[in-house]
Amino acid sequence: MIPTCNVTFRVDASQEIGLGHLRRCLTLAGQLRDIGCKVRFVCRDQLGLSIAPLAASYIVCRLDRGSRIVASSMLADEELWDADATLSVIGRDEVDTSWVVVDSYRLGRRWERKVRDAGHRVMVIDDFRDRMHHADLLVSDSEIPFDPALNERSGLVRTLVGREYALIGPEYAHSDTPVSRRTGPKRLLVSYGGSDRTGETMKAITAVGSLRENAAACDLLGRVDVVVGQLNPVAEDIARAVQGIQDVVVHMAPPGLAKLMRAADLFLTAGGNSMVEALALRKPCLVTVTGDNQALMVGQLAAEGMIRSLGAQHAVAPDDVAEGIVDILTEFEVFATHVASRPLFDHLGAQRIAAAMLMSLELASR
């Protein structure tokens, strides 16, 4: 008999770090709740009005910033303060019944050890392979394994590594029903996450504007849908920038991208969760790496020819984006057929991870 499973997600979302961590935790949280687990979220700061609705159906606790002043002066360590503040919210000594899932590059082995020593199992979602951990379960949708020497825990430690553990919502499930591809000009979708702190959306708009003035490119390029995320600081600038560019539609903070992805032929995006969701739908992607955590996955997929990568954002200019669009659309059928031929990701990762979490509790209760 598996005991009641209480799961706490320690995750943040902000203009600086974007929404990717929160979104993938919400996907797993939904699966855990569906199978009867009690779920709550703990965030360092209160979720802003623009993103609070994403987690509105869950209990969301904010860390006590008042006690932070005292604790920080004593510990002189933000990570340990965070662990203490988290434990003050979720309690201690819930061994065999509790998981704490942490998805944050700011929190590492010392945070994990403190929470684990308080009686909670610790699961870490991590895109890197060079960070030390103190975790019962390590999860990543990259194919590269974790180094066991970088995990201080021993005993019943598990790793769930590979594309089958990608956290993708059911709305991105691929349909086996054959879909005929659009002939003529191709429809583009542009979305660089909740905040787009590196300004890739404006680069893409500039690229589209230049292509609209190119007669040959106009024969390739159809409607362009531009998504502006909930935390994008230049949303109004983007809305103004598309004025006068033919057949460009701006979507301000939509609740999801699935419908727009299904309608698109080519997706311009960063190397995060949205790229993975698009590949689950088997959509061709032109990708810019906007964070170090994306490099591992983007490198693998580009080497397999499953995406086209423009490289790191600091080296990408609007002309590079325009050239990338034209290159893909010129040989679109070959690239799209290759992407459609390989089911890299599905929408069952959350089910697989949840099953592993419950199995751990069942083994411990025997």
C-alpha positions in Angstrom: 0.0 0.0 0.0 1.5 3.3 -1.1 1.2 6.0 1.5 -0.4 9.4 0.6 2.1 11.2 -1.6 2.8 14.9 -0.8 4.8 16.7 -3.4 6.3 20.2 -3.1 7.7 21.9 -6.1 10.5 24.5 -5.4 10.6 26.6 -8.5 10.7 30.2 -9.5 9.5 32.3 -12.5 10.6 35.8 -13.3 11.6 38.1 -16.1 15.2 37.1 -15.5 14.8 33.3 -15.6 11.6 33.1 -17.7 8.7 30.6 -17.4 10.3 27.3 -18.6 11.0 25.9 -15.1 7.5 26.7 -13.9 5.8 25.3 -17.0 7.5 22.0 -16.9 6.9 21.6 -13.2 3.2 22.4 -13.8 3.1 19.6 -16.3 4.4 17.1 -13.8 2.2 18.5 -11.0 -0.9 18.0 -13.1 0.0 14.3 -13.6 0.7 13.8 -9.9 -2.5 15.5 -8.9 -4.5 13.3 -11.3 -3.2 10.2 -9.6 -4.1 11.4 -6.1 -1.0 13.2 -4.9 -1.2 16.4 -2.8 0.7 19.1 -4.6 1.9 22.6 -3.7 4.4 25.1 -5.0 7.0 27.1 -3.1 8.4 30.2 -4.8 11.0 32.7 -3.6 8.8 35.6 -4.7 5.2 36.1 -5.2 4.2 35.2 -8.8 3.3 38.3 -10.7 -0.2 39.1 -11.9 0.7 38.0 -15.5 1.8 34.5 -14.5 -0.1 33.7 -11.3 -3.0 32.3 -13.4 -0.8 29.5 -14.6 -0.6 28.1 -11.1 -4.0 29.3 -9.9 -5.3 25.7 -9.3 -2.5 24.9 -6.8 -1.4 26.1 -3.4 1.5 28.5 -3.9 3.6 29.5 -0.9 6.0 32.4 -0.9 9.2 32.2 1.1 9.2 34.6 4.1 11.4 37.5 3.1 11.1 39.0 6.6 13.0 36.1 8.2 15.5 36.2 5.3 17.2 39.3 6.6 18.0 37.7 10.0 18.8 34.3 8.5 21.1 35.7 5.8 23.1 37.7 8.4 23.7 34.6 10.4 24.4 32.1 7.6 25.8 34.5 5.0 24.6 32.0 2.5 21.5 32.5 0.3 21.2 28.8 -0.6 21.0 27.6 3.0 18.7 30.4 3.8 16.4 29.2 1.0 16.5 25.6 2.3 15.6 26.7 5.8 12.8 29.0 4.5 11.4 26.2 2.4 11.4 23.8 5.3 9.6 26.4 7.4 6.8 26.2 4.8 6.7 22.5 4.2 7.7 21.1 7.6 10.1 18.3 8.5 10.2 14.6 9.2 7.8 13.4 6.5 10.0 10.6 5.4 8.3 7.9 3.2 5.5 10.2 2.2 7.0 13.3 0.8 8.9 14.4 -2.4 10.4 17.8 -2.9 11.0 18.6 -6.5 13.5 21.3 -7.2 14.0 22.9 -10.6 16.5 25.8 -10.1 20.1 26.4 -11.1 20.5 28.6 -8.0 19.9 25.7 -5.6 22.4 22.9 -5.5 23.7 20.1 -3.3 23.7 22.1 0.0 20.1 23.0 -0.4 19.3 19.4 -1.4 21.2 18.0 1.6 19.5 20.2 4.1 16.0 19.3 2.7 16.9 15.6 2.5 18.3 15.6 6.1 14.9 17.0 7.2 13.2 13.8 6.0 12.1 14.6 2.5 13.0 12.7 -0.7 14.6 15.1 -3.2 14.1 15.0 -6.9 16.1 17.4 -9.1 15.3 18.4 -12.7 18.6 19.5 -14.3 19.7 20.3 -17.8 23.4 20.4 -16.8 25.9 17.6 -16.2 28.5 19.3 -14.1 26.6 20.2 -11.0 27.0 18.4 -7.6 23.8 17.0 -6.1 22.4 15.3 -3.0 19.3 13.8 -4.6 17.3 10.6 -4.6 16.1 11.1 -8.2 17.8 13.0 -11.0 15.7 13.8 -14.1 16.7 15.2 -17.5 15.3 14.9 -21.1 18.8 15.0 -22.5 20.3 11.7 -23.6 23.6 12.2 -21.8 23.8 10.4 -18.4 24.5 12.0 -15.1 27.9 11.2 -13.6 27.3 9.1 -10.4 30.3 10.7 -8.8 28.6 14.1 -8.8 25.7 12.8 -6.5 26.5 12.6 -2.8 23.6 10.3 -2.1 24.0 6.5 -2.1 21.7 3.6 -1.9 18.4 3.7 -3.8 19.3 6.5 -6.1 17.7 6.7 -9.5 18.3 8.7 -12.7 15.7 9.2 -15.4 17.6 10.3 -18.4 16.4 10.6 -22.0 13.8 12.1 -24.3 11.1 9.9 -22.9 11.2 12.0 -19.7 10.5 15.3 -21.4 7.8 17.2 -19.6 5.3 17.9 -22.3 1.6 18.5 -21.9 -1.0 16.3 -23.6 -2.1 19.1 -25.8 1.2 18.6 -27.7 0.5 14.9 -28.4 1.3 14.0 -32.0 -1.6 12.6 -34.1 -0.9 9.6 -36.3 -3.5 10.9 -38.7 -1.7 11.9 -41.9 -1.7 15.7 -42.4 -1.0 17.1 -45.8 1.5 19.9 -45.7 0.7 23.4 -47.0 1.8 24.1 -50.6 3.1 27.5 -51.5 4.3 30.1 -48.9 4.9 28.6 -45.5 3.4 29.8 -42.2 5.9 30.8 -39.4 5.5 30.9 -35.7 7.8 33.0 -33.6 8.1 32.5 -29.8 11.1 32.9 -27.6 9.6 32.2 -24.2 7.9 34.0 -21.4 10.5 36.9 -21.1 12.8 36.7 -24.1 15.4 38.6 -22.1 17.9 38.4 -25.0 15.6 40.2 -27.5 15.3 37.4 -30.1 11.7 38.3 -31.0 12.8 41.7 -32.3 15.6 40.1 -34.3 13.0 37.8 -35.9 10.6 40.7 -36.7 13.4 42.6 -38.3 14.3 39.5 -40.4 10.7 39.0 -41.5 10.5 42.7 -42.5 13.6 42.4 -44.7 12.2 39.2 -46.3 8.9 40.9 -47.1 10.9 43.4 -49.2 12.6 40.5 -51.1 10.5 39.3 -54.1 12.0 35.8 -54.1 11.6 35.4 -50.3 8.0 36.6 -50.5 7.1 33.5 -52.6 8.4 31.3 -49.7 7.1 33.2 -46.7 3.4 33.2 -45.7 1.7 34.4 -42.6 3.8 35.0 -39.5 2.4 34.6 -36.0 4.5 36.4 -33.3 3.9 35.4 -29.7 4.8 37.8 -26.9 5.3 36.1 -23.5 3.8 37.2 -20.2 7.0 38.6 -18.9 8.4 40.3 -22.1 9.5 43.8 -21.1 9.3 45.2 -24.6 5.8 43.9 -25.5 4.6 47.3 -26.7 7.8 47.8 -28.8 7.1 44.5 -30.5 3.5 45.5 -31.3 4.7 48.7 -32.8 7.5 47.0 -34.8 5.2 44.7 -36.7 3.0 47.6 -37.9 3.4 48.0 -41.6 4.8 44.4 -42.1 2.4 42.4 -44.2 0.6 39.4 -42.8 2.2 39.5 -39.3 -0.1 38.8 -36.4 0.9 39.4 -32.7 -0.5 37.2 -29.9 -0.1 38.8 -26.5 0.6 36.2 -23.7 -1.6 33.3 -25.0 -2.2 30.6 -22.4 -0.4 28.0 -24.6 1.2 27.5 -28.0 -0.3 24.2 -29.1 -2.9 25.6 -31.5 -0.5 28.0 -33.1 2.2 25.2 -33.4 -0.2 22.9 -35.1 -1.0 25.6 -37.7 2.6 26.5 -38.3 5.1 25.1 -40.9 8.2 26.4 -39.3 8.9 27.5 -35.7 11.5 30.1 -34.7 12.3 29.6 -31.0 14.9 29.2 -28.3 16.4 25.9 -27.2 14.0 25.3 -24.3 10.7 23.6 -23.6 8.8 25.2 -26.5 11.3 23.6 -28.9 10.7 20.2 -27.4 7.0 20.7 -27.6 7.3 21.6 -31.3 9.4 18.5 -31.9 6.7 16.4 -30.2 4.4 17.7 -32.9 7.2 17.0 -35.4 7.4 20.6 -36.5 10.7 22.0 -38.1 12.5 24.4 -35.8 15.0 27.2 -36.3 16.6 27.6 -32.9 18.7 30.2 -31.1 20.5 29.2 -27.9 19.5 31.8 -25.3 20.9 30.1 -22.2 23.8 27.8 -21.2 21.3 25.2 -20.1 20.0 24.8 -23.7 23.3 24.1 -25.3 23.5 20.3 -24.5 20.1 19.5 -26.0 20.4 21.9 -29.0 23.8 20.5 -29.9 22.5 16.9 -29.9 19.4 17.7 -32.0 21.3 19.8 -34.5 23.9 17.0 -34.9 21.1 14.7 -35.8 19.6 17.1 -38.3 16.4 17.4 -36.4 16.6 21.2 -35.9 18.6 24.0 -37.5 20.6 26.0 -35.0 21.7 29.6 -35.4 24.0 29.2 -32.4 24.3 31.3 -29.3 22.2 34.5 -29.2 25.1 36.9 -28.8 26.4 35.9 -32.3 22.9 35.9 -34.0 21.9 39.0 -35.9 18.6 39.7 -37.9 20.4 38.9 -41.1 21.3 35.4 -39.8 17.7 34.8 -38.9 16.6 35.9 -42.3 19.2 33.6 -44.0 18.2 30.7 -41.8 14.5 31.1 -42.7 15.3 31.2 -46.5 17.6 28.2 -46.3 15.0 26.1 -44.6 12.1 27.2 -46.8 14.1 26.7 -50.0 14.5 23.0 -49.1 11.5 22.7 -46.8 10.1 19.4 -48.0 13.4 17.6 -47.3 13.8 19.0 -43.9 10.2 18.7 -42.8 10.0 15.1 -44.0 13.1 14.3 -42.0 11.7 15.9 -38.8 8.3 14.1 -39.3 10.0 10.7 -39.7 11.4 10.5 -36.2 9.2 10.5 -33.0 11.8 12.1 -30.7 9.5 13.2 -27.9 6.0 12.3 -26.7 3.6 13.6 -24.1 4.1 10.7 -21.6 7.2 11.9 -19.8 5.2 13.2 -16.8 3.5 9.8 -16.4 6.8 8.0 -16.4 8.3 10.3 -13.9 5.3 10.1 -11.6 5.3 6.3 -11.7 9.0 6.3 -10.7 8.3 8.6 -7.8 5.4 6.4 -6.5 7.5 3.3 -7.0 10.2 4.7 -4.8 7.6 5.3 -2.0 6.2 1.8 -2.4 9.7 0.2 -2.1 10.4 2.3 1.0 7.1 1.2 2.6 7.8 -2.5 2.3 
